[in-house]
Amino acid sequence: MEIKLTKKPKNPIIIEGFPGFGLVGTIASEFLIDHLKTELIGKILFDEMPAMVAIHDNKVVEPLGIFYDKKYNLVILHAVTASQGFEWKLADALVKIANQLGAKEIVSLEGVGSSEEVKECRAFYYTNNPKKEDMLKKDGMTPLREGIIMGVTGALLVKSELPLTCIFAEAHTNLPDSKAAAKIIEKLDKYLGLNVDYGPLLKQAEKFEGKVRGILEKSQEAKELGEEKRMSYVG
């Protein structure tokens, strides 16, 4: 695995959003990259990653891009490639980046499944820093008392010794959930003071949902086509 950084900001907060339940982390991190004045400062590469890339609006979409916002000193890790099977390696890479930059905190954005039907999407949190508890509760989040956390965030909870805060939004489907992503942005805004314009938030989230859905569908089609070609060679 190779980490390429063209800039190394000091003591940032790192935000990560990987494709998980409802694609909440991916949609939310995509919104942040577009809303804030971010620049691409790096990428993560590893040999096991499928040899494919998406093109959107005549631009290459980095499968594992690292973005930076100078105003808020935020590093955002945005992923549009599936992480299944690579969770531990990606967690190691994220911890390595955090140590290189002297990160103050890692914030993970995730969707969490719900078996209940509720009128309004709820937000939950987990933190290994007791000093953050009061702030998170004040922002209207409930501690996640019981749950199974999978994927890169689950691996981070085991691997990272840095301050780690997870913000979860309730999603009722494994399909892209823009409402849950909007709830994540709302709570993250209060937590970090990013001054998000809430007016167009859900509309923007739905647009990103469509973009992310299209990219992932094309990636899956390319993967299946590659598998068919490989099987034809074998047969």
Helices and strands as residue ranges (DSSP letters): E 2-5, E 13-17, G 21-23, H 24-35, E 38-45, E 54-56, E 59-61, E 64-69, E 74-79, H 87-101, E 105-113, E 123-127, G 130-132, H 133-138, E 142-143, H 151-159, E 164-171, H 178-192, H 201-234
